[in-house]
Amino acid sequence: MRSNDNTKSNGDSRRAFLKTTGAGIAIASVAGCLGNGGGNGNGGGNGNGGGNGNGGGNGNGGGNGNGGGSGDGLKIGFYNPFSGPTSNIGEQKRIGAEMSRDMINEAGGVHGQDIELVFGDSESQPSSGRNAVNRLIQQENVDVIGGGFHSDVALATVEVTAQHDVPQIIDEAVSSAIVDKINEQELWNVFKTTPPSEAYAVGWRKLINQFQEEGTGYFPYEDQTIALIGEDTSYGLTIMDLMGSELDEIGWEIISEDEVSLDATDFTSLLSRIQSNDPDVVWAVQTSSSGAGNLTRQFAEAGFEETHFFHNYGLTIGDALETAGSAADGAFTMLNAGRVDSLLEEQGALEAWNERTDLDMTGSAALSYQNIKVISEYVSSFESLEAFRSASVEEWESTVLEHDPIPGGTGYISYQDNHQAAWGSVDTQPAPGYQVIDQELNLVWPSEIATAEIDTSVY
């Protein structure tokens, strides 16, 4: 088993401290949340829920006691953007985590004791995320860290949890740089759940290949040509580059690749040029809801004939669908991971969600429900809470890696040796494909998890 000696904190880490004292005495620290927020993340989430949250402390988390001691229940620190530009997604994630906590507690908790959640606000900023996690560990004395939406924030938090040997399971952050950092710096306390950016490109390749074989919509195409449009962010350009190799694998020709700015809303001249090349498919990747909605609407007005419009991530956002209106009918969009209704129904999670809120359950909420459930199941694998609290990083790592797949909100969760959760199939975490009809997202692909059939009347 690999050692984590290079990330120990000179013997004063929380877990080493608990080994010798058996008590959860808080270690004083000045943490706090700094910064003004900013950025729109990496496309990891897909929700547009309401609320603003405050990312507060244990008053919002429920449970009892201070955590960490032999008589207290499992205490999970859960950080996300509860204020700032993505607070709407953070609020969805809060609801999902609280729902998971309540469902587990109603079923007997973990080792017979209730879970407590303590929240930390990342404000969409790496510095604030680092400070929030530091506070959760040193002041709130949590046993484990969950949550995480933005990749750059997650990259900052793993250094904090590794310093204190605190187990961490990252929720929604996408970037493969997180897994690279885990392995390069041997941060074996950390695991990453959401599939990387490659999952989008692999998903599109499989969908296009299947549509070509089955003659879906305007398929099959003889020329097999595609035009790519990418938002000029690291997220957008990375995925557009990945599409190139995946399309080459199935014999599709890329006839154009164009970058558009994050705040662009007028694509008429670009679409006119693309239309003159008569591609079979126009594919785009954007995180801006305004950009995605306007591109979709202008595509419908550009005079394309028997050309499919595929959009990566941005068109899953409610504001984008509203901007596009009926022009989005028949478009396909995809996520790297999304809610799997059949699994959520089996677990009673959809019913519990609908009883709790009138908001639609987004993929972000499903991931946070899953995050708390997965953490709880791994901790339950230890003989007791004290056995978990006194375990070494190596013991935590082996428990996670050797555990059977756990049914969650986005698939079956099991972690690979590189600490990335398995992805890419219905047996792990599939990339869900949606057809837009009447401003609604219908889950139509892959067929094993589809909740609707493709409406061919719009083609």
C-alpha positions as CSV (number, residue, x, y, z in Angstrom):
1,M,0.0,0.0,0.0
2,R,1.3,3.5,-0.9
3,S,2.4,5.8,1.9
4,N,1.2,9.4,2.4
5,D,4.2,10.5,4.5
6,N,5.0,13.3,2.1
7,T,1.6,15.0,3.0
8,K,1.7,14.6,6.7
9,S,1.6,17.8,8.8
10,N,4.5,17.1,11.2
11,G,2.4,15.0,13.4
12,D,-0.2,17.7,14.2
13,S,-2.8,16.6,11.6
14,R,-6.4,16.1,12.8
15,R,-6.4,12.4,12.2
16,A,-3.0,11.8,13.9
17,F,-4.4,14.0,16.8
18,L,-7.5,11.9,17.1
19,K,-5.4,8.7,17.2
20,T,-3.7,9.9,20.4
21,T,-6.6,11.7,22.1
22,G,-9.8,10.0,20.8
23,A,-11.4,13.4,21.2
24,G,-12.6,16.0,18.7
25,I,-11.0,19.2,20.2
26,A,-11.1,22.0,17.7
27,I,-7.8,23.5,16.6
28,A,-7.8,27.3,16.6
29,S,-7.4,28.9,13.1
30,V,-8.2,32.0,11.3
31,A,-9.9,30.9,8.1
32,G,-12.9,32.9,7.0
33,C,-14.1,33.4,3.4
34,L,-12.3,35.9,1.3
35,G,-12.8,37.4,-2.2
36,N,-15.8,38.6,-4.2
37,G,-16.6,35.5,-6.3
38,G,-16.3,35.4,-10.0
39,G,-16.1,33.1,-13.0
40,N,-18.6,30.6,-14.2
41,G,-16.9,27.4,-13.5
42,N,-16.0,24.6,-15.9
43,G,-19.3,23.3,-17.0
44,G,-19.5,20.7,-14.4
45,G,-23.0,21.5,-13.2
46,N,-26.3,21.8,-15.0
47,G,-28.7,23.4,-12.6
48,N,-30.5,26.7,-12.4
49,G,-32.2,26.3,-9.1
50,G,-33.2,29.2,-6.8
51,G,-32.2,30.4,-3.5
52,N,-29.0,32.1,-2.3
53,G,-27.8,30.2,0.7
54,N,-25.2,31.6,3.0
55,G,-22.6,28.9,3.3
56,G,-22.9,29.1,7.0
57,G,-21.6,26.9,9.7
58,N,-23.1,24.0,11.7
59,G,-26.3,25.8,12.4
60,N,-27.5,24.9,8.9
61,G,-26.2,21.3,9.0
62,G,-28.4,19.7,11.6
63,G,-27.1,16.9,13.8
64,N,-25.9,17.3,17.3
65,G,-22.7,17.8,19.3
66,N,-19.4,19.2,18.0
67,G,-18.3,16.1,16.0
68,G,-15.1,14.2,16.2
69,G,-15.5,12.7,19.7
70,S,-16.3,9.1,20.6
71,G,-20.0,9.9,21.3
72,D,-20.7,12.0,18.3
73,G,-22.0,11.1,14.8
74,L,-20.2,11.5,11.5
75,K,-19.5,15.1,10.8
76,I,-19.2,16.0,7.1
77,G,-17.9,19.3,5.8
78,F,-19.6,20.2,2.6
79,Y,-18.3,23.2,0.6
80,N,-19.7,24.7,-2.5
81,P,-20.5,28.2,-4.0
82,F,-23.3,29.3,-1.8
83,S,-22.8,32.9,-2.7
84,G,-21.5,34.7,-5.8
85,P,-22.3,34.1,-9.5
86,T,-23.1,30.4,-9.2
87,S,-25.0,30.5,-5.9
88,N,-28.1,29.1,-7.7
89,I,-26.2,25.9,-8.4
90,G,-24.8,25.9,-4.8
91,E,-28.3,26.1,-3.4
92,Q,-29.4,23.1,-5.5
93,K,-26.4,21.2,-4.2
94,R,-27.2,22.2,-0.6
95,I,-30.7,20.8,-0.9
96,G,-29.4,17.6,-2.4
97,A,-26.9,17.1,0.4
98,E,-29.4,17.9,3.1
99,M,-31.9,15.4,1.6
100,S,-29.3,12.7,1.5
101,R,-28.4,13.4,5.1
102,D,-32.0,13.2,6.2
103,M,-32.6,9.9,4.3
104,I,-29.6,8.3,5.8
105,N,-30.5,9.5,9.3
106,E,-34.0,8.3,9.0
107,A,-32.6,4.8,8.1
108,G,-30.5,4.7,11.2
109,G,-27.5,6.9,10.4
110,V,-23.9,5.7,10.2
111,H,-23.0,3.2,12.9
112,G,-26.3,4.0,14.6
113,Q,-25.7,7.8,14.9
114,D,-27.0,10.7,12.9
115,I,-24.9,12.5,10.3
116,E,-24.2,16.2,10.7
117,L,-23.5,18.5,7.8
118,V,-21.4,21.7,8.2
119,F,-21.4,24.0,5.2
120,G,-18.5,26.1,3.8
121,D,-18.9,28.8,1.1
122,S,-16.3,28.7,-1.7
123,E,-17.7,31.9,-3.3
124,S,-16.5,30.4,-6.6
125,Q,-13.0,31.5,-5.7
126,P,-10.0,29.2,-5.0
127,S,-8.8,31.3,-2.0
128,S,-12.3,31.3,-0.4
129,G,-12.6,27.6,-1.0
130,R,-9.3,26.9,0.6
131,N,-10.2,29.0,3.6
132,A,-13.7,27.4,3.9
133,V,-12.2,23.9,4.0
134,N,-9.5,25.0,6.4
135,R,-12.2,26.3,8.7
136,L,-14.3,23.2,8.4
137,I,-11.3,21.0,9.4
138,Q,-9.7,23.2,12.1
139,Q,-12.6,25.0,13.7
140,E,-15.6,22.8,12.9
141,N,-13.6,19.6,13.4
142,V,-15.3,17.7,10.6
143,D,-14.4,14.0,9.9
144,V,-14.4,14.2,6.1
145,I,-14.8,16.8,3.3
146,G,-17.4,16.5,0.5
147,G,-18.7,18.9,-2.1
148,G,-16.9,20.9,-4.8
149,F,-18.1,22.4,-8.0
150,H,-15.4,24.5,-9.6
151,S,-12.2,22.7,-10.7
152,D,-9.8,25.5,-9.8
153,V,-11.4,25.7,-6.3
154,A,-11.1,21.9,-5.9
155,L,-7.4,22.1,-6.9
156,A,-6.9,24.5,-4.0
157,T,-8.8,22.5,-1.4
158,V,-7.0,19.2,-1.9
159,E,-3.8,20.7,-0.5
160,V,-5.6,21.6,2.7
161,T,-7.2,18.1,3.2
162,A,-3.9,16.4,2.4
163,Q,-2.0,18.5,4.9
164,H,-4.3,17.3,7.7
165,D,-4.9,13.8,6.3
166,V,-8.6,14.4,6.2
167,P,-10.6,12.1,3.8
168,Q,-12.1,14.0,0.8
169,I,-14.4,13.0,-1.9
170,I,-14.8,15.7,-4.5
171,D,-18.3,16.1,-5.8
172,E,-18.7,17.8,-9.2
173,A,-15.4,19.4,-10.3
174,V,-14.5,18.1,-13.8
175,S,-10.9,18.9,-14.7
176,S,-8.5,15.9,-15.1
177,A,-5.9,18.2,-13.6
178,I,-7.3,17.2,-10.2
179,V,-6.6,13.6,-10.8
180,D,-3.1,14.5,-12.1
181,K,-2.4,16.4,-8.9
182,I,-3.7,13.6,-6.7
183,N,-1.3,11.2,-8.4
184,E,1.7,13.5,-8.9
185,Q,1.7,14.7,-5.3
186,E,0.4,11.4,-3.8
187,L,-2.7,12.9,-2.2
188,W,-4.2,9.5,-1.5
189,N,-6.8,10.9,0.9
190,V,-8.6,12.5,-2.1
191,F,-11.0,10.9,-4.6
192,K,-12.7,12.6,-7.6
193,T,-16.2,11.6,-8.7
194,T,-17.4,13.4,-11.8
195,P,-16.1,12.2,-15.1
196,P,-13.5,14.3,-16.8
197,S,-13.9,16.4,-19.9
198,E,-13.1,13.4,-22.1
199,A,-16.5,11.9,-21.1
200,Y,-18.2,14.6,-23.3
201,A,-16.2,13.7,-26.4
202,V,-16.5,10.0,-25.9
203,G,-20.3,10.3,-25.3
204,W,-20.7,12.3,-28.5
205,R,-18.7,9.8,-30.5
206,K,-20.8,7.0,-29.3
207,L,-24.1,8.9,-29.9
208,I,-23.1,10.0,-33.4
209,N,-22.0,6.5,-34.3
210,Q,-25.2,5.0,-33.1
211,F,-27.4,7.6,-34.9
212,Q,-25.4,6.8,-38.1
213,E,-26.0,3.1,-37.7
214,E,-29.7,3.4,-36.8
215,G,-30.7,6.2,-39.2
216,T,-31.9,8.5,-36.4
217,G,-33.4,11.8,-37.5
218,Y,-31.5,13.1,-40.6
219,F,-29.0,10.3,-40.2
220,P,-27.4,8.4,-41.9
221,Y,-25.1,10.8,-43.8
222,E,-22.9,9.8,-46.7
223,D,-20.3,12.5,-46.4
224,Q,-20.1,12.5,-42.5
225,T,-19.0,16.1,-42.2
226,I,-19.2,18.2,-39.0
227,A,-18.5,21.9,-38.1
228,L,-17.2,22.6,-34.6
229,I,-17.8,25.8,-32.5
230,G,-16.0,26.2,-29.2
231,E,-16.2,28.8,-26.5
232,D,-12.8,30.3,-26.0
233,T,-12.4,29.1,-22.4
234,S,-10.1,26.3,-21.3
235,Y,-13.3,24.2,-20.8
236,G,-14.6,24.9,-24.3
237,L,-11.4,24.6,-26.2
238,T,-10.3,21.4,-24.4
239,I,-13.5,19.6,-25.2
240,M,-13.5,20.8,-28.9
241,D,-9.9,19.5,-29.2
242,L,-11.0,16.1,-27.7
243,M,-13.8,15.9,-30.2
244,G,-11.3,15.8,-33.0
245,S,-9.7,12.5,-32.0
246,E,-13.0,10.9,-31.2
247,L,-14.5,11.9,-34.5
248,D,-11.5,10.7,-36.4
249,E,-12.0,7.3,-34.8
250,I,-15.4,6.9,-36.5
251,G,-14.4,8.5,-39.8
252,W,-16.0,11.9,-39.6
253,E,-14.5,14.9,-41.3
254,I,-14.2,18.2,-39.4
255,I,-14.7,20.9,-42.1
256,S,-14.3,23.9,-39.8
257,E,-13.4,24.7,-36.2
258,D,-14.3,28.2,-34.8
259,E,-13.7,29.8,-31.5
260,V,-16.3,32.2,-30.0
261,S,-15.9,34.5,-27.0
262,L,-17.6,33.7,-23.7
263,D,-19.9,36.8,-24.0
264,A,-20.7,36.5,-27.7
265,T,-24.4,36.6,-28.6
266,D,-24.4,37.3,-32.4
267,F,-23.3,34.3,-34.5
268,T,-25.2,35.2,-37.7
269,S,-22.1,35.7,-39.9
270,L,-20.3,32.7,-38.5
271,L,-23.3,30.5,-39.1
272,S,-23.7,31.9,-42.6
273,R,-20.2,30.8,-43.5
274,I,-20.7,27.4,-41.9
275,Q,-24.0,26.9,-43.7
276,S,-22.2,27.6,-47.1
277,N,-20.1,24.5,-46.4
278,D,-23.3,22.3,-46.0
279,P,-22.1,20.3,-43.0
280,D,-24.2,17.3,-41.8
281,V,-23.8,18.3,-38.2
282,V,-23.1,21.6,-36.4
283,W,-21.7,20.9,-32.9
284,A,-21.0,23.6,-30.3
285,V,-19.7,23.8,-26.7
286,Q,-20.6,26.7,-24.5
287,T,-21.1,27.4,-20.8
288,S,-22.8,30.8,-21.3
289,S,-26.6,30.4,-21.2
290,S,-27.0,33.6,-23.3
291,G,-24.5,32.4,-25.8
292,A,-26.0,28.9,-26.1
293,G,-29.5,30.2,-26.4
294,N,-28.7,32.7,-29.1
295,L,-26.6,30.3,-31.1
296,T,-29.4,27.8,-31.1
297,R,-32.0,30.3,-32.2
298,Q,-29.7,31.8,-34.9
299,F,-28.9,28.3,-36.2
300,A,-32.6,27.7,-36.8
301,E,-32.8,31.0,-38.7
302,A,-29.7,30.4,-40.9
303,G,-31.2,28.2,-43.5
304,F,-29.6,24.8,-42.8
305,E,-31.3,21.9,-44.4
306,E,-31.3,18.4,-42.9
307,T,-28.4,19.4,-40.6
308,H,-28.5,18.3,-37.0
309,F,-27.6,20.8,-34.2
310,F,-25.7,19.3,-31.3
311,H,-24.8,21.4,-28.2
312,N,-22.5,20.5,-25.3
313,Y,-23.6,21.5,-21.8
314,G,-24.9,25.1,-22.3
315,L,-28.2,24.1,-23.7
316,T,-29.0,22.1,-20.6
317,I,-29.4,25.4,-18.7
318,G,-33.0,26.7,-18.3
319,D,-32.1,30.3,-19.3
320,A,-30.6,29.0,-22.6
321,L,-33.7,27.0,-23.4
322,E,-35.9,30.1,-22.7
323,T,-33.7,32.3,-25.0
324,A,-33.8,29.7,-27.8
325,G,-37.5,29.1,-27.5
326,S,-39.0,26.8,-30.1
327,A,-35.9,27.1,-32.2
328,A,-34.3,24.5,-29.9
329,D,-36.8,21.8,-30.8
330,G,-34.9,18.7,-32.0
331,A,-31.5,19.9,-30.8
332,F,-29.4,17.4,-28.8
333,T,-27.3,18.3,-25.8
334,M,-25.1,16.3,-23.5
335,L,-23.6,16.3,-20.0
336,N,-20.5,14.4,-18.8
337,A,-22.7,13.1,-16.0
338,G,-26.4,13.6,-15.1
339,R,-29.2,12.3,-13.0
340,V,-30.2,8.7,-13.7
341,D,-33.9,8.6,-12.8
342,S,-34.1,4.8,-12.6
343,L,-31.5,4.7,-9.9
344,L,-32.9,7.7,-8.0
345,E,-36.4,6.2,-8.1
346,E,-35.1,2.8,-6.7
347,Q,-33.5,4.7,-3.8
348,G,-36.5,6.8,-3.1
349,A,-34.5,10.0,-3.8
350,L,-36.9,11.5,-6.5
351,E,-39.9,11.1,-4.2
352,A,-37.9,12.6,-1.3
353,W,-36.8,15.5,-3.5
354,N,-40.3,16.3,-4.7
355,E,-41.6,16.3,-1.1
356,R,-38.9,18.8,-0.1
357,T,-39.0,21.4,-2.9
358,D,-40.9,22.5,-6.0
359,L,-37.6,22.9,-7.9
360,D,-36.6,20.3,-10.6
361,M,-33.8,18.0,-9.4
362,T,-30.8,19.0,-11.5
363,G,-27.7,16.9,-12.1
364,S,-25.9,19.1,-9.6
365,A,-28.4,18.2,-6.9
366,A,-28.2,14.5,-7.9
367,L,-24.4,14.6,-7.5
368,S,-24.6,16.1,-4.1
369,Y,-27.1,13.6,-2.9
370,Q,-24.8,11.0,-4.2
371,N,-21.7,12.6,-2.5
372,I,-23.1,12.3,1.0
373,K,-24.4,8.8,0.4
374,V,-21.1,7.6,-1.0
375,I,-19.1,9.1,1.9
376,S,-21.5,7.5,4.4
377,E,-21.2,4.1,2.9
378,Y,-17.5,4.2,2.9
379,V,-17.4,5.2,6.6
380,S,-20.0,2.5,7.4
381,S,-17.5,-0.1,6.0
382,F,-15.3,0.5,9.0
383,E,-16.1,-1.4,12.2
384,S,-17.0,1.8,14.0
385,L,-16.8,5.6,13.8
386,E,-13.7,5.4,16.0
387,A,-12.1,2.9,13.7
388,F,-12.7,5.3,10.8
389,R,-11.4,8.3,12.7
390,S,-8.3,6.5,13.8
391,A,-7.6,4.9,10.4
392,S,-4.5,5.8,8.4
393,V,-4.8,7.4,4.9
394,E,-3.7,4.0,3.5
395,E,-6.6,2.3,5.3
396,W,-9.0,4.9,4.0
397,E,-7.7,4.5,0.5
398,S,-7.9,0.7,0.4
399,T,-11.5,0.8,1.9
400,V,-12.6,3.1,-1.0
401,L,-10.8,1.2,-3.8
402,E,-12.0,-2.2,-2.6
403,H,-15.6,-1.3,-2.0
404,D,-18.4,-2.6,-4.3
405,P,-19.9,-0.1,-6.7
406,I,-22.4,2.1,-4.9
407,P,-25.7,3.1,-6.7
408,G,-26.0,6.9,-6.6
409,G,-27.6,9.8,-8.5
410,T,-25.5,9.7,-11.7
411,G,-24.7,6.0,-11.9
412,Y,-22.8,3.3,-10.0
413,I,-19.8,4.8,-8.2
414,S,-16.5,2.9,-7.8
415,Y,-13.1,4.5,-7.8
416,Q,-10.2,3.4,-10.0
417,D,-6.5,3.1,-8.9
418,N,-5.9,6.7,-10.0
419,H,-8.7,7.9,-7.7
420,Q,-11.0,8.9,-10.5
421,A,-14.5,7.3,-10.3
422,A,-15.1,5.0,-13.3
423,W,-17.2,6.5,-16.1
424,G,-18.3,6.0,-19.7
425,S,-20.9,3.2,-19.5
426,V,-24.3,2.5,-18.0
427,D,-22.5,0.2,-15.4
428,T,-20.5,3.2,-14.2
429,Q,-21.4,6.9,-15.0
430,P,-22.9,7.3,-18.5
431,A,-22.8,10.7,-20.3
432,P,-26.6,11.4,-20.8
433,G,-27.9,12.7,-24.0
434,Y,-31.0,14.9,-24.2
435,Q,-33.4,16.0,-27.0
436,V,-34.9,19.4,-26.6
437,I,-38.7,19.5,-27.1
438,D,-40.9,22.5,-26.0
439,Q,-38.0,23.9,-23.8
440,E,-37.8,20.6,-22.0
441,L,-34.9,18.2,-21.8
442,N,-35.9,14.6,-22.7
443,L,-33.4,12.0,-21.7
444,V,-33.2,9.9,-24.8
445,W,-29.7,8.4,-24.8
446,P,-28.2,5.9,-24.0
447,S,-31.3,3.7,-24.3
448,E,-30.5,1.8,-21.1
449,I,-31.3,4.9,-19.0
450,A,-33.5,6.8,-21.4
451,T,-36.9,8.1,-20.0
452,A,-38.2,9.2,-23.4
453,E,-38.0,8.2,-27.0
454,I,-36.6,10.5,-29.7
455,D,-39.3,12.6,-31.3
456,T,-38.6,12.3,-35.0
457,S,-41.6,14.5,-36.0
458,V,-39.4,17.6,-35.7
459,Y,-37.1,16.5,-38.5
